[in-house]
Amino acid sequence: MKMNMTDWIRQIIQNKEVSAIPIMTHPGIEMNGRTVKEAVSQGIVHYEAVMKLCEQYHSAAAATIMDLTTEAEAFGANIVFSDIAVPAVVGRLLSNADDIHRLEVPSLNAGRIPEYLKANLMLARAIDDRPVLAGCIGPFSLAGRLYDMSDIMVLIYEDPDAAHELLSKCTQFILKYCMAIKETGVNGVVMAEPAAGLMSDADCMNFSSLYVKYIVQQVQDDHFSVVLHNCGNTGHCTKAMVATESAMYHFGNKCSMCEVIQDVPKTAIAMGNIDPVSVFKDATPEQMKEVTSGLLERMRDYPNFVLSSGCDTPPHTPKENIDAFFEALDEFNRKNA
């Protein structure tokens, strides 16, 4: 029987214990002795990494790889791969409004999309003790990877019609992808829209949130939740994020969780926001525990808070630091039982 996510969210909020959902897959890849390139290219390796982490940690949900190149590759962007680092878009696919007009929305057979859907399908069938959250990119972040991030910021002012045409095509593909993700049986999707944090609240609304909301309205229901991630938000565009009516919101370490959660409905979950690089990857276990405990103390009055990393934890994040993260959570929950 498929999990009811509306009920799950309600239970998370009502539970006196704080839950944790760190966005991390790379530690699982490394525990299995595989490379980043293998995991982002082969559904089975991706699946095995998530399963390894489910065995190791009591995260409230299982999250797949946050890869911001998969959809861009499907459109035809050039991607560079590494065994030890996340993939990256190189060059640009589009240079002007004519290129945008000629751009075709790809099929779901393009690039590595089938391998990601394969991983989602396998995880949905294997995991029944917690929700499985797939991943996709957001419309504005995808547009920036196709057009160049600096130039898309110029385009929205100099030729907003062309920008909206590009965003419409990006949204068409992301919606199609999210529908296919939903069909695999997973319980939701983390939509990564960090580039929207580069804009003002008004521009974020116009060039990101309206498109995200359209996708949310098509795919979100009692059994499938959208988690909107925007680690570019410093707190200035939280209202635009919440306007999407997503079920959950994931915040980066550039903002104050105490401040941004004020704008999040009490019936929606707000996740965040331990720095994935300076703390998860580079801090000592003692520092990790101290930072995590501090955040938990500051957020104790917010039942809809879920502890998380501020973004995807990078490759080479020490296992000792992840252990310390969960130890701090366990100690806090025991102390406040």
Secondary structure, 3 states (H helix, E strand, C coil): CCCCHHHHHHHHHHCCCCCECCCCCHHHHHHCCCCHHHHHHCHHHHHHHHHHHHHHCCCCCEECCCCCCHHHHHHCCEEECCCCCCCEEECCCCCCHHHHHHCCCCCCCCCCHHHHHHHHHHHHHHCCCCCEEEEEECHHHHHHHHHCHHHHHHHHHHCHHHHHHHHHHHHHHHHHHHHHHHHCCCCEEEEECHHHHHCCHHHHHHHHHHHHHHHHHHHCECCEEEEEEECCCCCCCHHHHHCCCCCEEEECCCCCHHHHHHHCCCCCEEEEEECHHHHHHCCCHHHHHHHHHHHHHHCCCCCCEEEEECCCCCCCCCHHHHHHHHHHHHHHHHHCC
